[in-house]
Amino acid sequence: MNGIELFVIVVCLIAGYWGMSKMLAGKAAADRAAAAFWAQQETAELRTTGTSWNEILGVSPVAGLDEIRHAYKDLIVQYHPDKVANLGLELRALADEKSKQITAAYHEGIRARGGTA
């Protein structure tokens, strides 16, 4: 292997590393933008219901992270659309809407406490 071949290999490795890092950085930025969009959608969904996150979850406004997570798990088990799938389309749609509210309230509550959902 002569010097030119070695130079070409090193240049290709550097260019490949640079290209992959740019591609992965773009994907990370897109993921952050999507997460911000869905967080905004969930907050807007809570505003349209006119109730706060703690009222939906049934916890106090000063509830801790563990209490919020526990309330979310209890409620989502009750209202998950798959649990009422055999009860008809109307109840399934109602359960779907309620589970979206519960999930939005959960994420809002976790953000209010400084945690990550």
N, CA, C and O atoms as a GROMACS GRO file, in nm:
protein
  468
    1MET      N    1   0.086  -0.116   0.000
    1MET     CA    2   0.000   0.000   0.000
    1MET      C    3   0.092   0.123   0.000
    1MET      O    4   0.179   0.139   0.086
    2ASN      N    5   0.069   0.209  -0.098
    2ASN     CA    6   0.154   0.328  -0.106
    2ASN      C    7   0.086   0.446  -0.037
    2ASN      O    8  -0.024   0.432   0.017
    3GLY      N    9   0.150   0.559  -0.039
    3GLY     CA   10   0.104   0.677   0.032
    3GLY      C   11  -0.028   0.732  -0.021
    3GLY      O   12  -0.110   0.782   0.056
    4ILE      N   13  -0.049   0.724  -0.152
    4ILE     CA   14  -0.172   0.777  -0.211
    4ILE      C   15  -0.292   0.693  -0.168
    4ILE      O   16  -0.397   0.748  -0.134
    5GLU      N   17  -0.277   0.562  -0.168
    5GLU     CA   18  -0.386   0.474  -0.125
    5GLU      C   19  -0.421   0.499   0.022
    5GLU      O   20  -0.538   0.503   0.059
    6LEU      N   21  -0.319   0.516   0.102
    6LEU     CA   22  -0.342   0.544   0.244
    6LEU      C   23  -0.412   0.678   0.262
    6LEU      O   24  -0.502   0.690   0.344
    7PHE      N   25  -0.371   0.778   0.185
    7PHE     CA   26  -0.434   0.909   0.190
    7PHE      C   27  -0.582   0.900   0.151
    7PHE      O   28  -0.667   0.960   0.217
    8VAL      N   29  -0.613   0.827   0.045
    8VAL     CA   30  -0.751   0.812  -0.001
    8VAL      C   31  -0.836   0.742   0.106
    8VAL      O   32  -0.950   0.781   0.130
    9ILE      N   33  -0.782   0.641   0.170
    9ILE     CA   34  -0.854   0.570   0.275
    9ILE      C   35  -0.884   0.662   0.393
    9ILE      O   36  -0.996   0.663   0.444
   10VAL      N   37  -0.787   0.740   0.436
   10VAL     CA   38  -0.806   0.831   0.548
   10VAL      C   39  -0.909   0.938   0.513
   10VAL      O   40  -0.996   0.970   0.594
   11VAL      N   41  -0.901   0.993   0.392
   11VAL     CA   42  -0.996   1.095   0.350
   11VAL      C   43  -1.137   1.036   0.345
   11VAL      O   44  -1.232   1.101   0.388
   12CYS      N   45  -1.152   0.915   0.293
   12CYS     CA   46  -1.284   0.851   0.287
   12CYS      C   47  -1.339   0.823   0.427
   12CYS      O   48  -1.459   0.839   0.451
   13LEU      N   49  -1.254   0.781   0.517
   13LEU     CA   50  -1.299   0.758   0.654
   13LEU      C   51  -1.346   0.887   0.719
   13LEU      O   52  -1.450   0.888   0.786
   14ILE      N   53  -1.273   0.994   0.701
   14ILE     CA   54  -1.312   1.123   0.759
   14ILE      C   55  -1.442   1.172   0.697
   14ILE      O   56  -1.532   1.218   0.768
   15ALA      N   57  -1.453   1.162   0.564
   15ALA     CA   58  -1.576   1.206   0.496
   15ALA      C   59  -1.695   1.122   0.538
   15ALA      O   60  -1.804   1.175   0.558
   16GLY      N   61  -1.677   0.992   0.552
   16GLY     CA   62  -1.785   0.904   0.597
   16GLY      C   63  -1.829   0.935   0.738
   16GLY      O   64  -1.948   0.937   0.767
   17TYR      N   65  -1.733   0.959   0.826
   17TYR     CA   66  -1.765   0.994   0.965
   17TYR      C   67  -1.840   1.126   0.969
   17TYR      O   68  -1.940   1.139   1.040
   18TRP      N   69  -1.793   1.224   0.894
   18TRP     CA   70  -1.858   1.355   0.890
   18TRP      C   71  -2.001   1.344   0.836
   18TRP      O   72  -2.093   1.402   0.892
   19GLY      N   73  -2.018   1.269   0.728
   19GLY     CA   74  -2.151   1.252   0.669
   19GLY      C   75  -2.248   1.183   0.764
   19GLY      O   76  -2.363   1.225   0.777
   20MET      N   77  -2.203   1.079   0.830
   20MET     CA   78  -2.290   1.007   0.925
   20MET      C   79  -2.325   1.095   1.044
   20MET      O   80  -2.439   1.092   1.091
   21SER      N   81  -2.229   1.172   1.093
   21SER     CA   82  -2.260   1.258   1.208
   21SER      C   83  -2.360   1.366   1.169
   21SER      O   84  -2.447   1.400   1.250
   22LYS      N   85  -2.351   1.420   1.048
   22LYS     CA   86  -2.449   1.519   1.002
   22LYS      C   87  -2.587   1.455   0.987
   22LYS      O   88  -2.688   1.515   1.023
   23MET      N   89  -2.592   1.334   0.933
   23MET     CA   90  -2.718   1.266   0.912
   23MET      C   91  -2.785   1.234   1.047
   23MET      O   92  -2.905   1.254   1.063
   24LEU      N   93  -2.708   1.184   1.142
   24LEU     CA   94  -2.763   1.150   1.273
   24LEU      C   95  -2.803   1.275   1.351
   24LEU      O   96  -2.901   1.272   1.425
   25ALA      N   97  -2.730   1.383   1.336
   25ALA     CA   98  -2.765   1.508   1.404
   25ALA      C   99  -2.896   1.561   1.348
   25ALA      O  100  -2.978   1.616   1.423
   26GLY      N  101  -2.919   1.546   1.219
   26GLY     CA  102  -3.045   1.589   1.158
   26GLY      C  103  -3.162   1.507   1.210
   26GLY      O  104  -3.270   1.562   1.233
   27LYS      N  105  -3.142   1.378   1.227
   27LYS     CA  106  -3.248   1.292   1.280
   27LYS      C  107  -3.280   1.329   1.424
   27LYS      O  108  -3.397   1.330   1.463
   28ALA      N  109  -3.178   1.360   1.503
   28ALA     CA  110  -3.202   1.398   1.642
   28ALA      C  111  -3.280   1.529   1.649
   28ALA      O  112  -3.368   1.544   1.733
   29ALA      N  113  -3.249   1.623   1.561
   29ALA     CA  114  -3.321   1.750   1.559
   29ALA      C  115  -3.467   1.727   1.519
   29ALA      O  116  -3.557   1.790   1.574
   30ALA      N  117  -3.489   1.638   1.423
   30ALA     CA  118  -3.626   1.606   1.381
   30ALA      C  119  -3.703   1.539   1.494
   30ALA      O  120  -3.822   1.565   1.513
   31ASP      N  121  -3.636   1.452   1.570
   31ASP     CA  122  -3.701   1.386   1.683
   31ASP      C  123  -3.738   1.488   1.790
   31ASP      O  124  -3.847   1.478   1.849
   32ARG      N  125  -3.651   1.584   1.817
   32ARG     CA  126  -3.681   1.688   1.915
   32ARG      C  127  -3.798   1.775   1.870
   32ARG      O  128  -3.883   1.813   1.950
   33ALA      N  129  -3.800   1.806   1.741
   33ALA     CA  130  -3.910   1.887   1.688
   33ALA      C  131  -4.042   1.812   1.697
   33ALA      O  132  -4.145   1.871   1.731
   34ALA      N  133  -4.041   1.683   1.668
   34ALA     CA  134  -4.163   1.603   1.678
   34ALA      C  135  -4.210   1.593   1.823
   34ALA      O  136  -4.330   1.603   1.849
   35ALA      N  137  -4.118   1.575   1.916
   35ALA     CA  138  -4.155   1.568   2.057
   35ALA      C  139  -4.215   1.700   2.104
   35ALA      O  140  -4.313   1.701   2.179
   36ALA      N  141  -4.158   1.811   2.060
   36ALA     CA  142  -4.212   1.942   2.098
   36ALA      C  143  -4.351   1.962   2.039
   36ALA      O  144  -4.439   2.018   2.104
   37PHE      N  145  -4.371   1.916   1.915
   37PHE     CA  146  -4.502   1.928   1.852
   37PHE      C  147  -4.608   1.850   1.929
   37PHE      O  148  -4.716   1.903   1.956
   38TRP      N  149  -4.577   1.726   1.966
   38TRP     CA  150  -4.676   1.644   2.037
   38TRP      C  151  -4.701   1.697   2.178
   38TRP      O  152  -4.812   1.686   2.229
   39ALA      N  153  -4.600   1.752   2.241
   39ALA     CA  154  -4.620   1.813   2.373
   39ALA      C  155  -4.713   1.933   2.362
   39ALA      O  156  -4.799   1.955   2.448
   40GLN      N  157  -4.697   2.011   2.255
   40GLN     CA  158  -4.784   2.126   2.233
   40GLN      C  159  -4.927   2.079   2.205
   40GLN      O  160  -5.022   2.141   2.252
   41GLN      N  161  -4.942   1.972   2.129
   41GLN     CA  162  -5.075   1.917   2.099
   41GLN      C  163  -5.144   1.870   2.227
   41GLN      O  164  -5.263   1.896   2.247
   42GLU      N  165  -5.069   1.802   2.314
   42GLU     CA  166  -5.127   1.753   2.439
   42GLU      C  167  -5.170   1.868   2.528
   42GLU      O  168  -5.276   1.862   2.591
   43THR      N  169  -5.089   1.972   2.535
   43THR     CA  170  -5.124   2.089   2.617
   43THR      C  171  -5.247   2.157   2.562
   43THR      O  172  -5.335   2.199   2.638
   44ALA      N  173  -5.255   2.168   2.430
   44ALA     CA  174  -5.373   2.230   2.367
   44ALA      C  175  -5.497   2.144   2.393
   44ALA      O  176  -5.606   2.198   2.411
   45GLU      N  177  -5.481   2.014   2.394
   45GLU     CA  178  -5.593   1.923   2.421
   45GLU      C  179  -5.646   1.942   2.563
   45GLU      O  180  -5.766   1.935   2.587
   46LEU      N  181  -5.555   1.964   2.657
   46LEU     CA  182  -5.598   1.989   2.795
   46LEU      C  183  -5.673   2.121   2.806
   46LEU      O  184  -5.770   2.132   2.880
   47ARG      N  185  -5.627   2.223   2.732
   47ARG     CA  186  -5.694   2.353   2.737
   47ARG      C  187  -5.836   2.345   2.684
   47ARG      O  188  -5.925   2.414   2.734
   48THR      N  189  -5.860   2.261   2.584
   48THR     CA  190  -5.993   2.253   2.526
   48THR      C  191  -6.091   2.184   2.620
   48THR      O  192  -6.211   2.209   2.612
   49THR      N  193  -6.042   2.099   2.709
   49THR     CA  194  -6.132   2.032   2.804
   49THR      C  195  -6.170   2.123   2.919
   49THR      O  196  -6.273   2.103   2.982
   50GLY      N  197  -6.088   2.224   2.946
   50GLY     CA  198  -6.118   2.317   3.054
   50GLY      C  199  -6.084   2.264   3.193
   50GLY      O  200  -6.119   2.327   3.292
   51THR      N  201  -6.019   2.150   3.201
   51THR     CA  202  -5.980   2.095   3.330
   51THR      C  203  -5.828   2.089   3.337
   51THR      O  204  -5.760   2.081   3.235
   52SER      N  205  -5.777   2.093   3.458
   52SER     CA  206  -5.633   2.086   3.474
   52SER      C  207  -5.588   1.940   3.480
   52SER      O  208  -5.670   1.849   3.497
   53TRP      N  209  -5.460   1.921   3.466
   53TRP     CA  210  -5.406   1.785   3.463
   53TRP      C  211  -5.433   1.711   3.592
   53TRP      O  212  -5.460   1.591   3.590
   54ASN      N  213  -5.427   1.781   3.706
   54ASN     CA  214  -5.446   1.711   3.833
   54ASN      C  215  -5.592   1.671   3.854
   54ASN      O  216  -5.619   1.571   3.921
   55GLU      N  217  -5.686   1.748   3.798
   55GLU     CA  218  -5.827   1.709   3.808
   55GLU      C  219  -5.855   1.583   3.725
   55GLU      O  220  -5.929   1.495   3.767
   56ILE      N  221  -5.794   1.576   3.608
   56ILE     CA  222  -5.814   1.459   3.522
   56ILE      C  223  -5.757   1.334   3.588
   56ILE      O  224  -5.819   1.228   3.586
   57LEU      N  225  -5.637   1.348   3.646
   57LEU     CA  226  -5.573   1.232   3.710
   57LEU      C  227  -5.628   1.204   3.850
   57LEU      O  228  -5.607   1.095   3.904
   58GLY      N  229  -5.697   1.300   3.908
   58GLY     CA  230  -5.752   1.281   4.040
   58GLY      C  231  -5.649   1.288   4.151
   58GLY      O  232  -5.660   1.217   4.251
   59VAL      N  233  -5.549   1.373   4.134
   59VAL     CA  234  -5.445   1.391   4.235
   59VAL      C  235  -5.442   1.537   4.278
   59VAL      O  236  -5.502   1.623   4.212
   60SER      N  237  -5.373   1.566   4.386
   60SER     CA  238  -5.363   1.704   4.433
   60SER      C  239  -5.267   1.781   4.343
   60SER      O  240  -5.182   1.721   4.277
   61PRO      N  241  -5.279   1.913   4.340
   61PRO     CA  242  -5.189   1.993   4.257
   61PRO      C  243  -5.042   1.984   4.297
   61PRO      O  244  -4.954   2.017   4.217
   62VAL      N  245  -5.014   1.940   4.417
   62VAL     CA  246  -4.876   1.928   4.464
   62VAL      C  247  -4.830   1.782   4.470
   62VAL      O  248  -4.736   1.749   4.540
   63ALA      N  249  -4.898   1.696   4.396
   63ALA     CA  250  -4.864   1.554   4.396
   63ALA      C  251  -4.723   1.532   4.342
   63ALA      O  252  -4.677   1.606   4.255
   64GLY      N  253  -4.656   1.432   4.395
   64GLY     CA  254  -4.522   1.398   4.350
   64GLY      C  255  -4.525   1.312   4.225
   64GLY      O  256  -4.631   1.271   4.179
   65LEU      N  257  -4.406   1.286   4.170
   65LEU     CA  258  -4.395   1.208   4.048
   65LEU      C  259  -4.453   1.067   4.063
   65LEU      O  260  -4.522   1.018   3.974
   66ASP      N  261  -4.425   1.003   4.175
   66ASP     CA  262  -4.474   0.867   4.196
   66ASP      C  263  -4.626   0.863   4.203
   66ASP      O  264  -4.689   0.772   4.148
   67GLU      N  265  -4.685   0.960   4.270
   67GLU     CA  266  -4.831   0.965   4.281
   67GLU      C  267  -4.895   0.990   4.143
   67GLU      O  268  -4.999   0.933   4.111
   68ILE      N  269  -4.833   1.076   4.062
   68ILE     CA  270  -4.884   1.103   3.927
   68ILE      C  271  -4.876   0.977   3.842
   68ILE      O  272  -4.971   0.944   3.771
   69ARG      N  273  -4.763   0.908   3.848
   69ARG     CA  274  -4.746   0.785   3.769
   69ARG      C  275  -4.846   0.678   3.812
   69ARG      O  276  -4.903   0.608   3.728
   70HIS      N  277  -4.867   0.665   3.941
   70HIS     CA  278  -4.960   0.565   3.992
   70HIS      C  279  -5.103   0.596   3.947
   70HIS      O  280  -5.176   0.506   3.905
   71ALA      N  281  -5.144   0.722   3.956
   71ALA     CA  282  -5.279   0.762   3.914
   71ALA      C  283  -5.296   0.738   3.765
   71ALA      O  284  -5.401   0.692   3.721
   72TYR      N  285  -5.192   0.769   3.686
   72TYR     CA  286  -5.199   0.747   3.541
   72TYR      C  287  -5.218   0.598   3.510
   72TYR      O  288  -5.303   0.562   3.429
   73LYS      N  289  -5.139   0.514   3.573
   73LYS     CA  290  -5.149   0.370   3.546
   73LYS      C  291  -5.286   0.316   3.583
   73LYS      O  292  -5.343   0.236   3.509
   74ASP      N  293  -5.340   0.360   3.696
   74ASP     CA  294  -5.473   0.314   3.737
   74ASP      C  295  -5.581   0.357   3.638
   74ASP      O  296  -5.668   0.278   3.602
   75LEU      N  297  -5.574   0.483   3.592
   75LEU     CA  298  -5.677   0.534   3.501
   75LEU      C  299  -5.665   0.476   3.361
   75LEU      O  300  -5.766   0.446   3.297
   76ILE      N  301  -5.542   0.461   3.312
   76ILE     CA  302  -5.526   0.413   3.175
   76ILE      C  303  -5.570   0.268   3.163
   76ILE      O  304  -5.615   0.226   3.057
   77VAL      N  305  -5.557   0.192   3.269
   77VAL     CA  306  -5.606   0.054   3.267
   77VAL      C  307  -5.758   0.053   3.252
   77VAL      O  308  -5.813  -0.032   3.181
   78GLN      N  309  -5.826   0.145   3.318
   78GLN     CA  310  -5.972   0.151   3.310
   78GLN      C  311  -6.020   0.198   3.174
   78GLN      O  312  -6.117   0.143   3.120
   79TYR      N  313  -5.956   0.299   3.118
   79TYR     CA  314  -6.009   0.365   3.000
   79TYR      C  315  -5.938   0.332   2.869
   79TYR      O  316  -5.965   0.395   2.767
   80HIS      N  317  -5.848   0.237   2.869
   80HIS     CA  318  -5.778   0.205   2.745
   80HIS      C  319  -5.878   0.148   2.644
   80HIS      O  320  -5.958   0.061   2.679
   81PRO      N  321  -5.874   0.196   2.518
   81PRO     CA  322  -5.972   0.151   2.418
   81PRO      C  323  -5.972  -0.001   2.395
   81PRO      O  324  -6.076  -0.057   2.362
   82ASP      N  325  -5.860  -0.066   2.413
   82ASP     CA  326  -5.857  -0.211   2.394
   82ASP      C  327  -5.937  -0.284   2.501
   82ASP      O  328  -5.985  -0.395   2.476
   83LYS      N  329  -5.953  -0.225   2.617
   83LYS     CA  330  -6.029  -0.288   2.726
   83LYS      C  331  -6.179  -0.290   2.697
   83LYS      O  332  -6.250  -0.377   2.745
   84VAL      N  333  -6.227  -0.193   2.617
   84VAL     CA  334  -6.371  -0.184   2.590
   84VAL      C  335  -6.402  -0.213   2.443
   84VAL      O  336  -6.508  -0.175   2.394
   85ALA      N  337  -6.310  -0.278   2.373
   85ALA     CA  338  -6.327  -0.302   2.230
   85ALA      C  339  -6.452  -0.383   2.198
   85ALA      O  340  -6.514  -0.362   2.094
   86ASN      N  341  -6.488  -0.474   2.285
   86ASN     CA  342  -6.604  -0.560   2.258
   86ASN      C  343  -6.736  -0.498   2.304
   86ASN      O  344  -6.840  -0.562   2.292
   87LEU      N  345  -6.735  -0.376   2.356
   87LEU     CA  346  -6.857  -0.312   2.406
   87LEU      C  347  -6.922  -0.220   2.304
   87LEU      O  348  -7.025  -0.159   2.335
   88GLY      N  349  -6.866  -0.207   2.186
   88GLY     CA  350  -6.927  -0.125   2.083
   88GLY      C  351  -6.841  -0.007   2.043
   88GLY      O  352  -6.750   0.034   2.115
   89LEU      N  353  -6.871   0.045   1.926
   89LEU     CA  354  -6.792   0.154   1.870
   89LEU      C  355  -6.806   0.284   1.950
   89LEU      O  356  -6.708   0.358   1.966
   90GLU      N  357  -6.923   0.310   1.999
   90GLU     CA  358  -6.945   0.434   2.072
   90GLU      C  359  -6.863   0.438   2.201
   90GLU      O  360  -6.800   0.539   2.231
   91LEU      N  361  -6.864   0.329   2.276
   91LEU     CA  362  -6.785   0.324   2.399
   91LEU      C  363  -6.635   0.321   2.370
   91LEU      O  364  -6.556   0.377   2.445
   92ARG      N  365  -6.598   0.256   2.261
   92ARG     CA  366  -6.456   0.254   2.223
   92ARG      C  367  -6.408   0.396   2.189
   92ARG      O  368  -6.299   0.435   2.229
   93ALA      N  369  -6.490   0.473   2.116
   93ALA     CA  370  -6.453   0.610   2.082
   93ALA      C  371  -6.445   0.697   2.208
   93ALA      O  372  -6.355   0.780   2.221
   94LEU      N  373  -6.537   0.677   2.299
   94LEU     CA  374  -6.536   0.751   2.425
   94LEU      C  375  -6.411   0.717   2.507
   94LEU      O  376  -6.347   0.805   2.564
   95ALA      N  377  -6.379   0.589   2.513
   95ALA     CA  378  -6.260   0.545   2.586
   95ALA      C  379  -6.133   0.597   2.520
   95ALA      O  380  -6.037   0.633   2.589
   96ASP      N  381  -6.132   0.603   2.388
   96ASP     CA  382  -6.016   0.656   2.316
   96ASP      C  383  -5.995   0.803   2.351
   96ASP      O  384  -5.882   0.845   2.377
   97GLU      N  385  -6.102   0.879   2.351
   97GLU     CA  386  -6.093   1.021   2.386
   97GLU      C  387  -6.048   1.040   2.531
   97GLU      O  388  -5.964   1.126   2.560
   98LYS      N  389  -6.102   0.961   2.620
   98LYS     CA  390  -6.066   0.971   2.762
   98LYS      C  391  -5.920   0.931   2.784
   98LYS      O  392  -5.850   0.994   2.864
   99SER      N  393  -5.873   0.827   2.714
   99SER     CA  394  -5.734   0.785   2.732
   99SER      C  395  -5.639   0.891   2.677
   99SER      O  396  -5.529   0.908   2.730
  100LYS      N  397  -5.679   0.962   2.572
  100LYS     CA  398  -5.595   1.072   2.521
  100LYS      C  399  -5.587   1.184   2.624
  100LYS      O  400  -5.480   1.241   2.645
  101GLN      N  401  -5.699   1.215   2.690
  101GLN     CA  402  -5.698   1.317   2.794
  101GLN      C  403  -5.610   1.274   2.911
  101GLN      O  404  -5.534   1.355   2.965
  102ILE      N  405  -5.620   1.149   2.950
  102ILE     CA  406  -5.541   1.098   3.062
  102ILE      C  407  -5.392   1.105   3.028
  102ILE      O  408  -5.312   1.147   3.112
  103THR      N  409  -5.356   1.064   2.908
  103THR     CA  410  -5.216   1.067   2.867
  103THR      C  411  -5.164   1.210   2.861
  103THR      O  412  -5.053   1.238   2.906
  104ALA      N  413  -5.244   1.301   2.807
  104ALA     CA  414  -5.204   1.442   2.801
  104ALA      C  415  -5.187   1.499   2.942
  104ALA      O  416  -5.091   1.572   2.968
  105ALA      N  417  -5.278   1.465   3.032
  105ALA     CA  418  -5.269   1.513   3.170
  105ALA      C  419  -5.145   1.456   3.238
  105ALA      O  420  -5.078   1.526   3.314
  106TYR      N  421  -5.114   1.331   3.212
  106TYR     CA  422  -4.996   1.267   3.269
  106TYR      C  423  -4.869   1.339   3.225
  106TYR      O  424  -4.784   1.373   3.308
  107HIS      N  425  -4.856   1.362   3.095
  107HIS     CA  426  -4.736   1.430   3.044
  107HIS      C  427  -4.726   1.572   3.097
  107HIS      O  428  -4.617   1.618   3.130
  108GLU      N  429  -4.837   1.641   3.106
  108GLU     CA  430  -4.837   1.777   3.160
  108GLU      C  431  -4.797   1.776   3.308
  108GLU      O  432  -4.722   1.862   3.353
  109GLY      N  433  -4.849   1.680   3.383
  109GLY     CA  434  -4.814   1.669   3.524
  109GLY      C  435  -4.667   1.637   3.546
  109GLY      O  436  -4.603   1.693   3.635
  110ILE      N  437  -4.614   1.547   3.465
  110ILE     CA  438  -4.472   1.512   3.476
  110ILE      C  439  -4.386   1.634   3.443
  110ILE      O  440  -4.288   1.662   3.511
  111ARG      N  441  -4.424   1.707   3.338
  111ARG     CA  442  -4.348   1.828   3.302
  111ARG      C  443  -4.359   1.932   3.413
  111ARG      O  444  -4.262   2.003   3.440
  112ALA      N  445  -4.476   1.943   3.476
  112ALA     CA  446  -4.493   2.040   3.584
  112ALA      C  447  -4.403   2.009   3.703
  112ALA      O  448  -4.364   2.099   3.778
  113ARG      N  449  -4.372   1.882   3.722
  113ARG     CA  450  -4.286   1.840   3.833
  113ARG      C  451  -4.140   1.835   3.793
  113ARG      O  452  -4.055   1.800   3.876
  114GLY      N  453  -4.108   1.867   3.669
  114GLY     CA  454  -3.968   1.868   3.625
  114GLY      C  455  -3.915   1.733   3.585
  114GLY      O  456  -3.794   1.717   3.566
  115GLY      N  457  -4.003   1.634   3.572
  115GLY     CA  458  -3.958   1.501   3.530
  115GLY      C  459  -3.966   1.487   3.380
  115GLY      O  460  -4.006   1.581   3.310
  116THR      N  461  -3.929   1.371   3.331
  116THR     CA  462  -3.939   1.343   3.187
  116THR      C  463  -4.034   1.226   3.170
  116THR      O  464  -4.025   1.126   3.240
  117ALA      N  465  -4.124   1.241   3.075
  117ALA     CA  466  -4.222   1.136   3.050
  117ALA      C  467  -4.180   1.051   2.934
  117ALA      O  468  -4.251   0.957   2.898
   0.00000   0.00000   0.00000
